[in-house]
Amino acid sequence: MPSITAKRQRAAAPQSGGTASRQKQRVILSLILVAISLAFYNPVAHNGFVFFDDSPYIAKNAHIQGGLSWDAISWSFSTFEQGNWHPLTWISHALDCQLFGLNPTGHHYVSLLLHASNAVLIFLILEAATGLMWPSLMVAGLFALHPLNVESVAWAAERKNVLSMFFCLLALRFYSKYARSGRTSPYVLTLTCFALGLMAKPQIIPLPFALLLWDYWPLKRLIPDQQTPSDAALNKGNQSKDQNLKKNGWGGGRSLSSLILEKTPLFMLAAISAVITVIAQRSAHAVHNLADYSILVRIENCMVAYARYLAATFWPARLAPLYPHPGNSLATWQIAVSAAALFVVTALTIHWRDRRYLAMGWFWFLGTLVPVIGLIQVGEQAMADRYMYLPQLGIFIAVVWIVWDLAAQANISKTWLAVPAVAVLLAMGLGTYRQLGHWHDGETLWRYTLSVTQRNYMAHVNLAMVLAEQSRADEAIPEFRAAEQFHDYPASQFLSLGAYEQQNGHVQGAIEQYKRTLQASNNPDEQTAAWDQIASAYSQAKDWQAASQAYDAALHLRPDDPGALVGTGLLAQRAGDSVRAIAQLSHAMNVAPTDVGLLLLAGALRQAGRNAEAEKAYTEARQLSQDFGQAQKVASQVALSLGVTLN
């Protein structure tokens, strides 16, 4: 009686032209992948936009909200908005706005359909390359339902991830066809899809290197090696199917140099994309220099991040949209354990090199993470779930194929494998369903993030911004202040936060923030602005003496500062010193004449009985102003804030 392994090999081997029943199986299993993706991701239909790039990408982006137009397309190709060049992503958002407006359900569902399509492509690509349907389906199922992918699907602004992956997988599919046939057309399509993927998001830059691994396994174009049961099934079918296989290196062991040379156009596209990406990110000041994170700190974080990514693949718990960078605070034991784990897995992979899928999967994981692992530090995160969208495929392939091969060697029935496989997929699906609830809205997302991460200043800031947008200042301000405990903000940030507190009646808190600006900055312009704001806050509290002292401090730094000149002039007018009031206001208008300032000067002159000069200043204000009624209103408000009533 033939063994189970032999039966599997015969079932897995592709037949010439493909049978109708096998094609029917592919269609049915593809539809099942789509169905389970839609079922477990259903909560995304009830989610809104979150305060995490969704505003500048969609909700408050005038270029996108107008829908798909030539202006939107032109802008998409010419902008470095948000520190990125991804015109295809912008175009997809514009098309969403054309179809759904600002209804988040439509935007989310397009991303979900792309994700489901990616799962189907993974299944079809693996099944075509290996001849094995069930392990290919398991890898695709893990990809479809793994909670690490929730961020890429549920975050509307991360459309770029699912879209670039879609074209990346198409490129992989066409490359496999090229490797089988050696024809030019599949290679051109590979290049085209790679270019489109890069224009959606440059995360797929490592694809040319990944294709070398794909040559190693499952294509076996690079190094002939001992066959595993699944390899034997593939070779048996391919040898009878295509006479061009040896000529094109399928299982024939072409040299590494020839395979690299073959991919020269792909490497060139990757290099161009890398240069554009760095320029775009530097334009947004998103790239940190070595003063922020030293080489040693970056390497340490890379090792720990690799280990954490690996752990999250097997145990996806406490996932968050943003993991704060630890800086130099990583414990020695964390670095040592992570380095040891990476070394052991690498050593075992090399030791078991006869099982080519292990090396392919492991080095796919390590290599495709390189651009985002933190050697070039972009942003504030130590790692991000979305970065695993492509790399996790390597882990899934290695694990599923080793289980499949060991089960075949042990003559374990596919039925027995199906039970744990379904259990794993169900667990992953339930985890995804639960994780989607955390992305319901901005407040829910950032409160959850704070519950699963520590010292996360960005989570505090984003939560504060969500609350501020809802006019919940009393709740937002404590979150802003909590963020300050975990991050050294520039002086300008303290000024902004002080202004927000002052606008919402937290005068003493505002003064504290302005004084922190004085401590944090040696820049005379920033210090002058801080003293002006301190004076404004004291005026709001009706502490006129303290306000006057603050304005004097500003003038000591910048004698021609218009804000301080106007402030001291109005305080002098309030105190009845018309000579000083007129002198200070006149000085301010000589430095920087404005319609509001001239109206304030006219009021001081009129109060001093100098009506002809007052009328002249009034006329100049009218001539200068573009909205004289608004200027009069603002002038009255400014004067009143310093205890002066304009006549």
Buried (B, 14 or more C-beta within 10 A) or exposed (E): EEEBBBEBBEBBBBEEEEEEEBEEBBEEBBEBBBEBBBEBBEBBBEBBBBBBBBBEBBBEBEBBBBEBEEEBBEBBEEBBBBBBBBBBBBBBBBBBBBEBEBEBEBBBBBBBBBBBBBBBBBBBBBBBBBBBBBBBBBBBBBBBBBBBBBBBBBBBBBBBBBBBBBBBBBBBBBBBBBBBBBEEEBBEBBBBBBBBBBBBBBBBBBBBBBBBBBBBBBBBBBBEBEBBBBBBBBBBBBBEBBEBBEEBBBBEEBEEEEBBEBBEBBBEBBEEBBEBBBEBBEBBEBBBEEEEBEEEBBBBBBBBBBBBBBEBBEEBEEBBBBBBBBBEEBEEEBBEBBBEBBEEBBEEBEEEEEBBBBBBBBBBBBBBBBBBBBEBBBBBBBBBBBBBBBBBBBBBBBBBBBBBBEBBEEEBEBEEBEEEBEEBBEEBBEBBBEBBBBBBBBBBBBBBBBEBBEBBBBBBBBBBBBBBEEEBBEBBBBBBBBBBEBBEBEBBBBBBBBBBBBEBEBBEBBBBBBBBBBEBBEBEEBBBBBBBBBBBBBBBBEBBEBBBBBBBBBBEBBEEBBBBBBBBBBBBBBEEBBEBBBBBBBBBBEEEBBBBBBBBBBBBBBBBEBEEBBEBBBEBBBEBBEEBEEBBEBBBEBBEBBBBEBE
